């Protein structure tokens, strides 16, 4: 039973973190988690012929990379 409570706590923490990332970057980036591979991916299509992709092993790392990208502009 303790494992289930811990898993639920992890999901809630992850949901809160994901909500923050989506608030900051969800308007310009599509953010996806591939649980099978364990990778978070953010995809942006600024023009018809451009594709920006950022990958990270965890959501916190993806957030840092997205924040750095938005600080310098993505155009």
CNS distance restraints for C-alpha pairs under 8 A (distance, minus, plus):
assign (resid   1 and name CA) (resid   5 and name CA) 6.52 0.50 0.50
assign (resid   2 and name CA) (resid   6 and name CA) 6.16 0.50 0.50
assign (resid   3 and name CA) (resid   7 and name CA) 6.03 0.50 0.50
assign (resid   4 and name CA) (resid   8 and name CA) 6.09 0.50 0.50
assign (resid   5 and name CA) (resid   9 and name CA) 6.15 0.50 0.50
assign (resid   6 and name CA) (resid  10 and name CA) 6.20 0.50 0.50
assign (resid   7 and name CA) (resid  11 and name CA) 6.25 0.50 0.50
assign (resid   8 and name CA) (resid  12 and name CA) 6.20 0.50 0.50
assign (resid   9 and name CA) (resid  13 and name CA) 6.14 0.50 0.50
assign (resid  10 and name CA) (resid  14 and name CA) 6.03 0.50 0.50
assign (resid  11 and name CA) (resid  15 and name CA) 5.98 0.50 0.50
assign (resid  12 and name CA) (resid  16 and name CA) 6.22 0.50 0.50
assign (resid  13 and name CA) (resid  17 and name CA) 6.29 0.50 0.50
assign (resid  14 and name CA) (resid  18 and name CA) 5.96 0.50 0.50
assign (resid  14 and name CA) (resid  59 and name CA) 7.96 0.50 0.50
assign (resid  15 and name CA) (resid  19 and name CA) 6.02 0.50 0.50
assign (resid  16 and name CA) (resid  20 and name CA) 6.48 0.50 0.50
assign (resid  17 and name CA) (resid  21 and name CA) 6.38 0.50 0.50
assign (resid  17 and name CA) (resid  59 and name CA) 7.58 0.50 0.50
assign (resid  17 and name CA) (resid  60 and name CA) 7.80 0.50 0.50
assign (resid  18 and name CA) (resid  22 and name CA) 6.04 0.50 0.50
assign (resid  18 and name CA) (resid  59 and name CA) 7.27 0.50 0.50
assign (resid  19 and name CA) (resid  23 and name CA) 6.12 0.50 0.50
assign (resid  20 and name CA) (resid  24 and name CA) 6.36 0.50 0.50
assign (resid  21 and name CA) (resid  25 and name CA) 5.87 0.50 0.50
assign (resid  21 and name CA) (resid  26 and name CA) 7.05 0.50 0.50
assign (resid  21 and name CA) (resid  63 and name CA) 6.17 0.50 0.50
assign (resid  22 and name CA) (resid  26 and name CA) 4.17 0.50 0.50
assign (resid  22 and name CA) (resid  27 and name CA) 7.61 0.50 0.50
assign (resid  22 and name CA) (resid  31 and name CA) 7.71 0.50 0.50
assign (resid  23 and name CA) (resid  27 and name CA) 7.75 0.50 0.50
assign (resid  25 and name CA) (resid  29 and name CA) 5.76 0.50 0.50
assign (resid  25 and name CA) (resid  66 and name CA) 7.38 0.50 0.50
assign (resid  26 and name CA) (resid  30 and name CA) 6.32 0.50 0.50
assign (resid  26 and name CA) (resid  31 and name CA) 7.18 0.50 0.50
assign (resid  28 and name CA) (resid  44 and name CA) 6.33 0.50 0.50
assign (resid  29 and name CA) (resid  42 and name CA) 5.83 0.50 0.50
assign (resid  29 and name CA) (resid  43 and name CA) 5.41 0.50 0.50
assign (resid  29 and name CA) (resid  44 and name CA) 4.82 0.50 0.50
assign (resid  30 and name CA) (resid  42 and name CA) 5.40 0.50 0.50
assign (resid  30 and name CA) (resid  43 and name CA) 5.08 0.50 0.50
assign (resid  30 and name CA) (resid  44 and name CA) 6.40 0.50 0.50
assign (resid  31 and name CA) (resid  40 and name CA) 7.25 0.50 0.50
assign (resid  31 and name CA) (resid  41 and name CA) 5.74 0.50 0.50
assign (resid  31 and name CA) (resid  42 and name CA) 4.41 0.50 0.50
assign (resid  31 and name CA) (resid  43 and name CA) 6.56 0.50 0.50
assign (resid  32 and name CA) (resid  40 and name CA) 5.80 0.50 0.50
assign (resid  32 and name CA) (resid  41 and name CA) 5.28 0.50 0.50
assign (resid  32 and name CA) (resid  42 and name CA) 6.41 0.50 0.50
assign (resid  33 and name CA) (resid  38 and name CA) 7.26 0.50 0.50
assign (resid  33 and name CA) (resid  39 and name CA) 5.93 0.50 0.50
assign (resid  33 and name CA) (resid  40 and name CA) 4.45 0.50 0.50
assign (resid  33 and name CA) (resid  41 and name CA) 6.31 0.50 0.50
assign (resid  34 and name CA) (resid  38 and name CA) 5.61 0.50 0.50
assign (resid  34 and name CA) (resid  39 and name CA) 5.39 0.50 0.50
assign (resid  34 and name CA) (resid  40 and name CA) 6.33 0.50 0.50
assign (resid  34 and name CA) (resid  41 and name CA) 7.94 0.50 0.50
assign (resid  35 and name CA) (resid  39 and name CA) 6.78 0.50 0.50
assign (resid  38 and name CA) (resid  57 and name CA) 6.26 0.50 0.50
assign (resid  38 and name CA) (resid  58 and name CA) 7.71 0.50 0.50
assign (resid  39 and name CA) (resid  55 and name CA) 6.71 0.50 0.50
assign (resid  39 and name CA) (resid  56 and name CA) 5.79 0.50 0.50
assign (resid  39 and name CA) (resid  57 and name CA) 4.76 0.50 0.50
assign (resid  39 and name CA) (resid  58 and name CA) 6.64 0.50 0.50
assign (resid  40 and name CA) (resid  55 and name CA) 5.64 0.50 0.50
assign (resid  40 and name CA) (resid  56 and name CA) 5.28 0.50 0.50
assign (resid  40 and name CA) (resid  57 and name CA) 6.06 0.50 0.50
assign (resid  40 and name CA) (resid  58 and name CA) 6.20 0.50 0.50
assign (resid  40 and name CA) (resid  59 and name CA) 6.33 0.50 0.50
assign (resid  40 and name CA) (resid  62 and name CA) 6.78 0.50 0.50
assign (resid  41 and name CA) (resid  53 and name CA) 6.96 0.50 0.50
assign (resid  41 and name CA) (resid  54 and name CA) 5.69 0.50 0.50
assign (resid  41 and name CA) (resid  55 and name CA) 4.48 0.50 0.50
assign (resid  41 and name CA) (resid  56 and name CA) 6.59 0.50 0.50
assign (resid  41 and name CA) (resid  62 and name CA) 7.54 0.50 0.50
assign (resid  42 and name CA) (resid  53 and name CA) 5.72 0.50 0.50
assign (resid  42 and name CA) (resid  54 and name CA) 5.15 0.50 0.50
assign (resid  42 and name CA) (resid  55 and name CA) 6.46 0.50 0.50
assign (resid  42 and name CA) (resid  62 and name CA) 7.77 0.50 0.50
assign (resid  43 and name CA) (resid  51 and name CA) 7.15 0.50 0.50
assign (resid  43 and name CA) (resid  52 and name CA) 5.69 0.50 0.50
assign (resid  43 and name CA) (resid  53 and name CA) 4.68 0.50 0.50
assign (resid  43 and name CA) (resid  54 and name CA) 6.62 0.50 0.50
assign (resid  44 and name CA) (resid  51 and name CA) 5.95 0.50 0.50
assign (resid  44 and name CA) (resid  52 and name CA) 5.03 0.50 0.50
assign (resid  44 and name CA) (resid  53 and name CA) 6.55 0.50 0.50
assign (resid  45 and name CA) (resid  49 and name CA) 7.89 0.50 0.50
assign (resid  45 and name CA) (resid  50 and name CA) 5.78 0.50 0.50
assign (resid  45 and name CA) (resid  51 and name CA) 4.81 0.50 0.50
assign (resid  45 and name CA) (resid  52 and name CA) 6.30 0.50 0.50
assign (resid  46 and name CA) (resid  50 and name CA) 6.07 0.50 0.50
assign (resid  46 and name CA) (resid  51 and name CA) 6.92 0.50 0.50
assign (resid  46 and name CA) (resid  52 and name CA) 7.82 0.50 0.50
assign (resid  46 and name CA) (resid  75 and name CA) 7.18 0.50 0.50
assign (resid  47 and name CA) (resid  51 and name CA) 7.66 0.50 0.50
assign (resid  54 and name CA) (resid  62 and name CA) 7.33 0.50 0.50
assign (resid  54 and name CA) (resid  65 and name CA) 7.43 0.50 0.50
assign (resid  54 and name CA) (resid  66 and name CA) 7.69 0.50 0.50
assign (resid  55 and name CA) (resid  62 and name CA) 6.57 0.50 0.50
assign (resid  56 and name CA) (resid  61 and name CA) 5.84 0.50 0.50
assign (resid  56 and name CA) (resid  62 and name CA) 5.13 0.50 0.50
assign (resid  57 and name CA) (resid  61 and name CA) 7.01 0.50 0.50
assign (resid  57 and name CA) (resid  62 and name CA) 7.64 0.50 0.50
assign (resid  58 and name CA) (resid  62 and name CA) 6.42 0.50 0.50
assign (resid  59 and name CA) (resid  63 and name CA) 6.13 0.50 0.50
assign (resid  60 and name CA) (resid  64 and name CA) 6.37 0.50 0.50
assign (resid  61 and name CA) (resid  65 and name CA) 6.29 0.50 0.50
assign (resid  62 and name CA) (resid  66 and name CA) 6.09 0.50 0.50
assign (resid  63 and name CA) (resid  67 and name CA) 6.02 0.50 0.50
assign (resid  64 and name CA) (resid  68 and name CA) 6.19 0.50 0.50
assign (resid  65 and name CA) (resid  69 and name CA) 6.16 0.50 0.50
assign (resid  66 and name CA) (resid  70 and name CA) 6.14 0.50 0.50
assign (resid  67 and name CA) (resid  71 and name CA) 6.14 0.50 0.50
assign (resid  68 and name CA) (resid  72 and name CA) 6.65 0.50 0.50
assign (resid  69 and name CA) (resid  73 and name CA) 6.04 0.50 0.50
assign (resid  69 and name CA) (resid  74 and name CA) 6.40 0.50 0.50
assign (resid  70 and name CA) (resid  74 and name CA) 6.42 0.50 0.50
